[in-house]
């Protein structure tokens, strides 16, 4: 194969990364890109490039500047300094539609599809003819989807699709619009293992077609598995760009956070109390929960593993009063030996049962309210009688106390809106909002989904601290290293029931996955 002379290297780039085929001129090249908000740099003098047919992983902690950089590339945000070259042409986009017309497609973690329209309508949205018939539109959409090996019905309404299928539709739409660059922002954060495999296959197919791909993820194992090169950001500054083959998880973590982060370790075993704090006995709510039974003891962390759809979140919502089980044949729930049944989450919270939702953006906080306002709402929701008037001083006192306790990073907690925070800080606010009271039982659903490695360690420390204070903690997680790192006991759910139990010393990924699948 004929090759060009080695290109000029980006600062921090390994010389081995310069060995590219002659045809692969950079699709995107950023030089000295900076974005300033007030006196603070979101990204500072960033040099970055992506070549045709390459998967380039962009990694960093929450708040490191990944999203800002992606939005600059996609035309959502204007850069203040530096040069952006796309297809060799200097660009400054004033709107996302200009970047899209140039060949940039960004697939956000929360998709931009129209939920009430069909897959076919979304695929051709914006390129419709004056008069359209659904039959030819569905035929064209089916051909496009089959060409990418996406097994999705074109007539299906988007609202009925899973998270991964929605992202596949966005990828197909981008390629149909002649996208030269795909930006995938946390594409695997809310998908099943099977959907994840299909997503990676679709990325590989796009790569084979010569599409350049920027892959933003917090899952370092995924980045190492599918990318060709890795760029690490910390505090808005590029730490290094390296070929993936030269990196491992530990070296990436050091670049991301500037220190070693201990993650995969078993905690010391804790002695169980004689009486469970919470007992779930044959709880049933068809079709998702079938005779689910387990016990949680004060001062212990119970991990519940299993595949998506195993009924774990559903039983947690029944316990917390969000969902209602049947009075006859619905099973029993006992708190400190006393049967309980809650009509609302507020009743459960007043009794000391706190549920931290897995979907923080949909039901975990109010995105347009400040940090202090969100935390204060959690505080007053646990009170026996709602106050007629909350003074600004009280709200500020309560909010700032928990901002400090949970190490929520923000310049102004009274003014900063939740939507402006990184995923890790948003998750800390959700935890603080739920834990303004001292609970008896805490159920935390997917505690670190979409959270960077530095914040993961801090959230795990918060969870361990709860158990050390005598709280019964239930951790529901689809990430087995997290289950193994935290749990004193591990349960495995399948088809709405608990099918296996392991002590911390006996649990390993192979045994847990075997029980979850078989």
Secondary structure, DSSP 8 states (H G I E B T S, - for coil): --B-------TTB-GGGG--BTT--EEEEEEEEEEEETTEEEEEEEEEEEETT-EEEEEE-TTSSHHHHHHHHTTSS--SEEEEEETTEE---SSHHHHHHHTEEEE-SS--S-TTSBHHHHHTTTS--SS--HHHHHHHHHHHHHHTT----TTSBGGGS-HHHHHHHHHHHHHHTT-SEEEEESTTTT--HHHHHHHHHHHHHHHHTT-EEEEE-S-HHHHHHH-SEEEEEETTEEEEEEEGGG--HHHHHHHHHSS----S---------SS-SEEEEEEEETTTEEEEEEEE-TT-EEEEE--TTSSHHHHHHHHTTSS---SSSS-EEEETTEE---SSHHHHHHHTEEEE-S-HHHHT--TTSBHHHHHHHHHHHTSSS--S---HHHHHHHHHHHHHHTT---S-TTT-BGGGS-HHHHHHHHHHHHTSS--SEEEEESTTTT--HHHHHHHHHHHHHHHHTT-EEEEE-S-HHHHHHH-SEEEEEETTEEEEEEETTT--HHHHHHHHH-
